Amino acid sequence: MQIWSTLDTKQREDLLSRPALADSQSLADTVSSIIEQVTTEGDKALFALTARFDGANLSSLRYPQVSLEELASMLEPKVKRAIDQAYANIYAFHQAQYPQDVKVETTPGVMCELKHAPLHAVGLYIPGGTAPLPSTVLMLGCTAKVAGCPRKVLCTPPNAQGKIAIEICYAAKLCDIDEIYLVGGAQAIAAMAVGTESIAKVDKIFGPGNSFVTEAKQQVSRIPAGPAIDMPAGPSEVLVIADADANPVYVAADLLSQAEHGADSQAVLVSNSQDIIQATKQQVAAQLATLSRKAIAEKAIQHSRYILTESLEQSFEVSNAYGPEHLIVQIKNARDSLSQLSNAGSIFVGQWSPESAGDYASGTNHVLPTYGYARNYSSLGLADFMRRYTVQELSYQGLRNIGDAIMDLADAEGLDAHRQAVALRLQKSSGEAS
């Protein structure tokens, strides 16, 4: 346990630092090589890399529609009901985010508009690993569907038999995703970015992944005329603010629910109650022993943080300095604190709002900024699957009304052609104007 008030500025920064990322140069070189291989060899590279990393010898990269339908129909009823409920909530919340176009006459005869349109082609990356992630399919696919994206491409690594999880198939079917490719890792990101014989390139890539996927997303986003990406990413994290009224059983459960994501996940408890910190530590030890992913969670808990503050206001200060991906507020009258909490990807208010709700079925999106990026990036939402563009239309009188301002500014910047584009039009007599 660390006492915040006793630490100097450097010690506070060190305490809130994230676990170090992997050797960046080695990782960057490996990913760069994979991207180059996919760029030059196309599908051939994807088949070879899938066999190497996933042990699957494929004859086709695209998952057959008949297999998708067949597997989706085999889903256990209770899981189907759970996915259906999560889908309905995610759909409702993101549909409510649909933006309104704007039309303003800024000066008589000068009409300006802000319009919105869905991205044409989006790439949705769904990790493989130790567990299927239908929830991520819903978070990405449902939002793309609500936005109206015409083309939704899903890439996910297959198992050794060239199959994907039933749950992923069903979630994809719900989201109207029929373009599914059996490829994972950095090679999947590269394929969606540059295109291959089987996979046409996309406009923007979404989704979480391991360090190779994260690095690949960063690299392809720098390709000239390449895809955009949703956001930078690092290991998953949670910060819990708890006061003396908090339930240590719930606090410990929330810390562990994040820790089981991966060995590099980070769990932080900030409290103005030493008793709560001690009780939570005991609960973490007790609950950890019951987890099926104990080995993973145990490693993450080794670099957890327990921070004692002098007041709730100081706890808010610590949270804002950390900028957590998930922020759970288990204090009395928790909603009253929202105005003081500025940096977080998603906030869970009160003892009945576990982080698990946002991960699965409350309706908010679980794709969130990590590694401190919550200070300057937002949680994924409908706007991320759309683009804004402006329209302007001027009448002759409108151009006359702002013409002098345009020409004077063009003169100030030494751009004669800009000035001339206005001056030539204004030479037209008002009788000729239309």
C-alpha positions in Angstrom: 0.0 0.0 0.0 1.3 3.5 -0.9 0.3 6.6 0.9 -0.2 9.3 -1.8 0.4 12.3 0.4 3.9 11.1 1.4 5.1 10.8 -2.2 6.9 13.5 -4.3 6.1 14.2 -7.9 8.5 11.6 -9.3 7.4 8.9 -6.9 3.8 9.6 -7.9 4.6 9.3 -11.6 6.4 6.1 -11.0 3.5 4.7 -9.0 1.1 5.4 -11.8 3.3 4.1 -14.5 2.0 1.2 -16.7 3.9 -2.1 -17.1 6.6 -1.7 -19.7 5.6 -2.8 -23.2 7.7 -5.4 -25.1 11.0 -4.5 -26.8 9.6 -2.0 -29.3 12.3 -2.2 -31.9 12.3 -5.9 -32.1 8.5 -5.9 -32.3 8.5 -3.2 -34.9 11.0 -5.0 -37.1 9.0 -8.3 -36.9 5.7 -6.6 -37.7 7.3 -4.5 -40.5 8.6 -7.8 -42.1 5.1 -9.4 -41.9 3.5 -6.3 -43.5 6.1 -6.3 -46.3 5.5 -10.1 -46.9 1.8 -9.6 -47.2 2.2 -6.6 -49.5 4.5 -8.5 -51.9 3.0 -12.0 -51.7 -0.7 -11.4 -51.0 -2.7 -14.5 -50.3 0.4 -16.7 -50.5 1.8 -15.0 -47.4 -1.5 -15.3 -45.5 -1.7 -19.0 -46.1 1.9 -19.5 -45.0 1.6 -17.3 -41.9 -1.7 -18.9 -40.9 -0.1 -22.4 -41.1 2.9 -21.1 -39.1 1.2 -19.3 -36.3 -2.2 -21.0 -36.1 -1.4 -24.5 -37.4 -4.2 -24.4 -40.0 -3.6 -25.4 -43.5 -6.4 -23.6 -45.4 -7.6 -24.0 -49.0 -9.5 -20.7 -48.8 -9.2 -17.7 -46.6 -12.9 -16.7 -46.8 -15.1 -18.5 -44.3 -17.9 -20.2 -46.2 -21.4 -18.7 -45.7 -22.8 -22.3 -45.3 -20.4 -23.0 -42.4 -21.3 -19.7 -40.8 -25.0 -20.5 -40.9 -24.5 -24.1 -39.8 -22.3 -23.2 -36.8 -24.5 -20.3 -35.8 -27.5 -22.6 -35.6 -25.7 -24.9 -33.2 -25.4 -22.3 -30.5 -26.5 -23.3 -27.0 -29.9 -21.6 -26.3 -28.8 -19.7 -23.1 -25.7 -18.3 -24.9 -27.9 -17.3 -27.8 -30.3 -15.5 -25.5 -27.3 -13.7 -23.8 -25.9 -12.6 -27.2 -29.3 -11.4 -28.4 -29.8 -9.3 -25.2 -26.4 -7.8 -25.5 -26.9 -7.0 -29.2 -30.3 -5.3 -28.5 -28.7 -3.1 -25.8 -25.7 -2.2 -27.9 -27.9 -1.4 -30.9 -30.2 0.8 -28.9 -27.4 2.8 -27.3 -25.5 3.4 -30.5 -28.6 4.1 -32.5 -29.2 7.0 -30.1 -25.8 8.4 -31.0 -26.8 9.1 -34.7 -25.5 12.6 -35.5 -27.7 15.4 -36.8 -26.6 17.3 -39.9 -26.2 21.1 -39.6 -27.2 23.8 -42.0 -26.4 27.4 -41.2 -26.6 30.6 -43.3 -23.5 32.3 -41.8 -24.0 35.5 -43.8 -26.9 36.3 -46.1 -26.4 34.3 -49.3 -23.7 32.0 -47.7 -25.0 28.6 -46.8 -22.8 26.2 -44.8 -23.6 22.6 -44.0 -22.1 19.8 -42.0 -23.1 16.3 -43.2 -22.3 12.7 -42.1 -21.8 9.5 -44.0 -20.9 6.0 -43.0 -17.4 4.7 -43.9 -17.7 2.5 -46.9 -15.4 -0.4 -45.8 -14.5 -1.2 -42.2 -12.1 -3.9 -41.0 -13.1 -5.6 -37.7 -10.3 -7.6 -36.0 -11.4 -10.2 -33.5 -8.6 -11.8 -31.5 -8.3 -15.6 -31.1 -6.2 -16.7 -28.1 -7.5 -18.5 -25.1 -11.2 -17.6 -25.4 -13.7 -16.7 -28.2 -14.8 -13.0 -28.1 -18.3 -12.7 -29.4 -18.7 -9.6 -27.3 -16.1 -7.8 -29.4 -17.9 -8.9 -32.6 -21.0 -7.2 -31.2 -19.2 -4.0 -30.1 -17.7 -3.5 -33.6 -20.2 -5.2 -35.9 -23.3 -3.8 -34.4 -21.9 -0.3 -34.4 -20.9 -0.6 -38.0 -24.3 -1.9 -38.8 -26.1 1.0 -37.1 -23.7 3.4 -38.9 -24.7 1.9 -42.2 -21.3 0.8 -43.4 -21.9 -1.1 -46.7 -18.9 -3.4 -46.3 -17.9 -5.0 -43.0 -14.9 -7.3 -43.1 -14.1 -9.5 -40.1 -10.7 -11.2 -39.6 -10.1 -13.7 -36.9 -7.5 -16.5 -36.5 -8.9 -20.1 -37.0 -8.2 -23.1 -34.9 -6.0 -25.9 -36.2 -9.0 -27.4 -38.0 -9.7 -24.1 -39.9 -12.8 -23.3 -37.8 -13.9 -20.4 -35.7 -16.0 -20.3 -32.5 -19.8 -20.9 -32.8 -20.4 -17.8 -30.7 -18.4 -15.6 -33.1 -20.4 -17.0 -36.0 -23.7 -16.2 -34.4 -22.7 -12.7 -33.4 -21.4 -12.0 -36.9 -24.7 -13.2 -38.4 -26.6 -10.9 -36.1 -24.5 -7.9 -37.3 -25.0 -8.8 -41.0 -21.3 -9.6 -41.4 -20.8 -12.2 -44.2 -17.3 -11.3 -45.3 -15.2 -13.3 -42.8 -11.6 -14.3 -43.3 -9.6 -16.9 -41.4 -6.5 -14.9 -40.7 -5.2 -13.3 -37.5 -2.3 -11.4 -36.1 -0.3 -8.7 -37.8 -0.9 -10.4 -41.2 -4.6 -9.8 -40.9 -4.1 -6.1 -40.2 -1.7 -6.0 -43.2 -4.2 -7.7 -45.5 -7.0 -5.3 -44.6 -4.7 -2.4 -45.0 -3.1 -3.1 -48.4 -5.4 -5.7 -49.8 -4.7 -9.2 -51.3 -6.3 -11.3 -54.0 -9.0 -12.5 -51.5 -9.3 -9.5 -49.2 -10.0 -6.0 -50.6 -8.5 -3.3 -48.5 -10.7 -1.3 -46.1 -10.9 2.4 -45.1 -10.5 1.9 -41.3 -9.4 -0.9 -39.0 -11.0 -1.5 -35.6 -10.5 -4.0 -32.8 -8.1 -5.1 -30.0 -5.3 -7.6 -30.1 -1.9 -8.5 -28.8 1.3 -6.5 -29.1 1.8 -7.6 -32.8 -1.7 -6.5 -33.8 -1.3 -3.2 -31.9 2.0 -2.5 -33.6 0.6 -3.5 -37.0 -2.3 -1.1 -36.6 0.1 1.7 -35.8 2.3 0.9 -38.8 -0.4 0.6 -41.4 -2.0 3.8 -40.3 1.2 5.5 -41.5 1.0 4.1 -45.0 0.3 6.8 -47.6 -3.4 6.6 -48.5 -3.7 3.7 -46.0 -6.4 3.0 -43.5 -7.2 4.9 -40.4 -7.4 3.0 -37.1 -9.7 3.3 -34.1 -7.2 4.2 -31.4 -3.8 3.4 -29.9 -3.9 0.6 -27.4 -2.0 -1.0 -24.6 -2.7 -3.6 -21.9 -6.2 -3.5 -20.3 -6.7 -1.7 -17.0 -9.1 -0.8 -14.2 -9.0 1.7 -11.4 -11.5 1.5 -8.5 -12.2 4.5 -6.3 -13.6 3.2 -3.0 -14.6 4.8 0.3 -15.3 3.3 3.7 -18.8 2.4 2.7 -17.6 0.2 -0.3 -18.0 -3.5 -0.2 -14.5 -5.1 -0.4 -16.0 -8.3 -1.9 -17.2 -6.3 -4.9 -14.0 -4.2 -5.1 -11.8 -7.3 -5.2 -14.1 -8.9 -7.8 -13.7 -5.8 -10.1 -10.0 -5.8 -9.7 -9.7 -9.5 -10.6 -12.2 -9.3 -13.5 -9.7 -7.0 -15.2 -6.6 -8.9 -14.1 -7.8 -12.1 -15.8 -7.6 -10.5 -19.2 -3.9 -10.9 -19.4 -0.6 -11.0 -17.4 0.1 -7.4 -18.4 -3.3 -6.0 -17.3 -3.2 -3.5 -14.4 -5.6 -3.2 -11.5 -5.5 -0.1 -9.2 -7.4 0.6 -6.0 -7.5 4.1 -4.7 -9.2 4.7 -1.4 -9.3 7.1 1.6 -9.9 4.1 3.9 -7.0 1.9 5.0 -9.5 -0.7 6.3 -11.1 -1.1 2.9 -7.6 -1.5 1.3 -6.7 -4.2 3.7 -10.0 -6.0 3.4 -9.8 -5.8 -0.4 -6.4 -7.4 -0.4 -7.7 -10.3 1.7 -10.6 -10.7 -0.7 -8.4 -10.6 -3.8 -6.3 -13.5 -2.3 -9.4 -15.5 -1.5 -11.2 -15.0 -4.8 -8.0 -15.4 -6.9 -7.7 -19.0 -5.7 -11.1 -19.8 -7.3 -10.4 -18.6 -10.8 -9.9 -20.8 -13.8 -7.5 -18.2 -15.2 -5.7 -18.0 -11.8 -2.2 -18.2 -13.4 -2.9 -15.2 -15.6 -4.7 -13.1 -13.0 -2.0 -13.8 -10.4 0.7 -12.3 -12.7 -1.4 -9.2 -13.3 -2.1 -8.7 -9.6 1.7 -8.7 -8.9 1.9 -5.2 -10.4 -1.5 -4.0 -9.0 -1.5 -0.8 -7.0 -3.1 0.0 -3.6 -3.1 3.7 -3.0 -4.2 5.4 0.3 -5.4 9.0 0.0 -6.4 11.6 2.5 -9.8 12.4 1.0 -12.1 11.5 -1.9 -11.0 14.7 -3.6 -7.4 13.4 -3.6 -8.7 10.0 -4.9 -10.2 11.8 -7.8 -6.9 13.6 -8.4 -5.1 10.3 -8.6 -7.6 8.8 -11.0 -7.4 11.8 -13.3 -3.6 11.6 -13.3 -3.8 7.9 -14.2 -6.5 8.2 -16.9 -7.8 4.6 -16.6 -9.5 2.6 -19.4 -12.2 1.5 -16.9 -13.0 3.6 -13.8 -15.3 2.1 -11.1 -16.6 4.5 -8.5 -17.8 2.6 -5.3 -18.4 5.5 -3.0 -21.5 7.0 -1.2 -23.5 9.2 -3.6 -21.2 8.1 -6.4 -23.0 10.0 -9.2 -22.2 13.3 -7.5 -18.5 12.7 -8.3 -18.9 12.6 -12.1 -18.2 16.3 -12.6 -14.8 15.8 -10.9 -13.7 12.8 -12.9 -12.3 14.1 -16.2 -10.1 11.3 -17.6 -11.5 7.8 -18.1 -12.5 5.6 -21.0 -15.7 4.4 -19.4 -17.0 5.1 -15.8 -19.1 2.6 -13.8 -21.1 4.3 -11.1 -22.0 2.7 -7.8 -21.7 -0.8 -6.3 -24.2 -2.4 -8.7 -22.2 -1.4 -11.8 -19.4 -3.9 -12.4 -17.0 -3.5 -15.3 -18.3 -6.7 -16.6 -21.6 -5.0 -17.5 -19.8 -2.7 -20.0 -17.7 -5.5 -21.3 -20.8 -7.5 -22.4 -24.3 -6.3 -22.2 -25.1 -2.8 -20.8 -25.0 -1.2 -24.2 -21.9 0.9 -24.0 -18.9 0.0 -26.1 -16.0 -1.9 -24.6 -13.4 -0.8 -27.1 -11.7 1.9 -25.0 -8.5 3.9 -24.8 -5.8 2.3 -22.6 -2.3 3.0 -21.4 -3.3 6.6 -20.4 -4.8 7.5 -23.8 -8.1 8.2 -22.0 -6.7 11.7 -21.5 -7.0 12.5 -25.2 -9.0 9.7 -26.9 -12.6 8.7 -26.5 -14.4 5.4 -26.1 -15.5 3.9 -29.4 -18.9 5.1 -30.6 -21.0 5.5 -33.7 -19.1 8.6 -34.9 -16.0 6.4 -35.3 -17.7 4.5 -38.1 -18.7 7.7 -39.9 -17.0 10.7 -41.5 -18.0 14.3 -41.4 -17.8 16.6 -44.4 -18.8 20.1 -45.2 -20.8 21.7 -48.0 -21.0 25.4 -48.9 -23.1 27.2 -51.4 -22.9 30.9 -52.1 -25.2 33.1 -54.1 -23.7 36.1 -56.1 -24.9 38.4 -53.3 -23.4 36.1 -50.7 -20.0 36.2 -52.4 -20.2 40.0 -52.6 -21.0 40.0 -48.8 -17.8 38.2 -47.9 -15.7 38.9 -51.0 -13.6 41.7 -49.5 -12.7 39.6 -46.5 -11.6 36.7 -48.7 -9.5 39.0 -51.0 -7.9 40.9 -48.1 -7.0 37.6 -46.3 -5.6 36.3 -49.6 -3.5 39.4 -50.0 -2.2 39.1 -46.5 -1.1 35.5 -47.3 0.4 36.4 -50.7 -1.9 34.0 -52.6 -2.8 35.9 -55.7 -4.8 33.1 -57.4 -7.0 32.8 -54.3 -7.8 36.6 -54.6 -8.4 36.3 -58.3 -10.9 33.5 -58.0 -13.1 35.9 -56.1 -12.3 39.1 -58.0 -13.1 37.6 -61.4 -16.5 36.5 -60.2 -17.3 39.9 -58.7 -16.6 41.6 -62.0 -19.9 40.0 -63.2 -22.6 42.6 -63.1 -25.5 42.0 -60.7 -27.8 41.6 -63.7 -25.8 38.6 -64.9 -25.6 37.0 -61.5 -27.6 33.9 -61.0 
